[in-house]
Amino acid sequence: YFSMPRENFPEIKETKIYISSIYPGNTAEDIEKLITDPIEDKLKTVSNVIEITSTSQEDYSIVVVEFDENISVEAAKQKVKDEVDSETAGEDWPTFNGAKVEP
């Protein structure tokens, strides 16, 4: 097995963007209502999105956005960053430590 020649390894392209938000002193329900749901709603309009999943827990939210293979990681990250920045710039957005966008 170890001496078998390797031909090619398939290129695996995964385009997922993670948005994590910390908002200390809040319940999971508050985090979902104030942070997670508004971000998800804003990202539903972005093109090339396959799926959006999220987790809200006490003091913390994470939203995962999966894109199709027709977009680069850099372009996907920029689209998500633009939408998150647009949402967090609103007057209704709670003041917290910021939304962190990571590929």
N, C-alpha and C positions, 0 to 999 in steps of 0.2 A: 504494500500500500504506500509506504513512504517513498519508495523508489519509482513509483508511477510518474510518468511525465505529466506536467500540467500544460494544458492547451491554453485556454483563455479563461479569465474570470469575467463573468458578466458585469457590466457596469450597473450598479444599483443607484438609482437616482430617487432620492426621497426628498420631497419638498414640503416640509412641515415647518411652521413658524410658531413659536411659543411666546405667549404674552403673559407675564406674571406680574401681579399687583399685590402690594402689601398695604393694608389699611388697618393699623393696630387699633384694638379696642372694640372690634365689631364682631357680631355673631355671624355664623355662616349664612343665615337668611339675609342679613343686612348686606353682606358682601355680594351675594347673588343679585339682590335687587339694585344695589348702588353701583356695582362695578361690573360683574360678569355679564348680566343681561344686556346692559347698554352696549358693551363692547361686541357681544355676539350679534346684536341687532345691526350694528354699524357694519360688521364684516360680512353679513349675509348678502350685501349688494356687490361685493368685490367679484370680478370675473375670475374664472379658472379655479374657483374654490370647489373642492369635492365634498369636504366634510368639516364641520366645526364641532369640537367637543370641549367640555369645560369641567372644572371642579371648583367648588366654592367651599371653603372651610373657615373656621374662625381666624380672622386677621389676614386671610390670604386667598387669592384667586389665581387660577391658571386657565388660559384659553389656548387650545391647540387648533391651528388652522392648517388643513391639508389641501394642497394644490395639485392640479393635474400635471402631467409630464410636459405640457406645452409651455411652461414658464420656468425661468431660471430661479434659483434660490434668491439671488440678489433682487430680481424684479418682484418676487413674492414678498420679500421682506420690506421693500419700499412701499408696496401697496398697503400692507398691513400697518406699517409705521404711519403713513399718511392718514389712514382712517382712524387709527387710535389717537393720533395727535389732534385730529379734527374733533373727535368725541371729547377728549379730555380738556380741550380749550373752551368748551361751553361753560356758561355760568352755573349750570345745574350740577356740574361735575364736582364731587367732593374733593377736598384738599387732602392729598395723601402723598406718599413717597414716589409717585410716578409709576407709569406702566413700562415695564422693561420688555423690549422686543428682542428675541434671540432666535436665530435659525437653528 
